[in-house]
Amino acid sequence: MPYADLHVHTTRSDGTLDLEAVPAAAHEAGVRVVAITDHDRLQPFSEPTVERDGVTLVSGIELRVEAADGTRVDLLGHGVSPTAGLERCCGRIQRNRRERGRAIADRVEDRLGIDLDLAIEDGVGRPHVARAVAAHPETALDYQDAFDDLIGDGCPCYVPREIPSFERGVALLKGACTLVSLAHPLRYRDPAAALALTADLDALEYHYPYGRTVETAPLERAIDRHGLQITGGSDAHGTRLGRAGLTRAEFQRLGLLE
């Protein structure tokens, strides 16, 4: 079991774990450090790291950005001390998320002839719509069906969202965070293009539960080439933490508690 899980989502974005319940979930998993990395949303912490019930919580964020060649990647910022620029950026993204969430829900309701009764709030994303579809008594679709048939990229109810450029995202995160890394580098359609972007970052997410055997040599080459640190986390969207993460020694090398 890892010492630190540095990629966890809560109900403040598209997770199902309440922020207040994170320490208990960490204790259950044997994890001592948890980074809260909700999508495009800052955490209500007074410091970059805080202690809660014997667990260290790292203030984090996951920000989707787009490079000049059209490559879209997710950046993880750890040890956040919010700046006015990052706050404004997150505010714009959240407004767009709400507008997009309402548009997607409307399209799904029109297509299926149902009322999803979905509250559109800050942090809303496609998983909220998929859960509402799966829970509706008048559909036979489950969560994955909703993505595959309705709201996934290119599907009839899909609506794109606005995201910042890679350069803007990196500048904002580096101005506010102790560490900026590339999330789940082997999940992208073109991992090589994604890894090339790490030249401008501090780290990459080396430990990640891909659910399949992956070739880590490209990660190791990027680490060596750009002098990157390694992060790791479970990308938890449920209540189970610690499926991937860092050892105590790996976490201490990041310097997030200095």
Summary of the structure (lengths in Angstrom):
residues: 258
radius of gyration: 18.1
end to end distance: 23.9
largest distance: 54.6
contacts: 879
relative contact order: 0.19
helix: 38%
strand: 19%
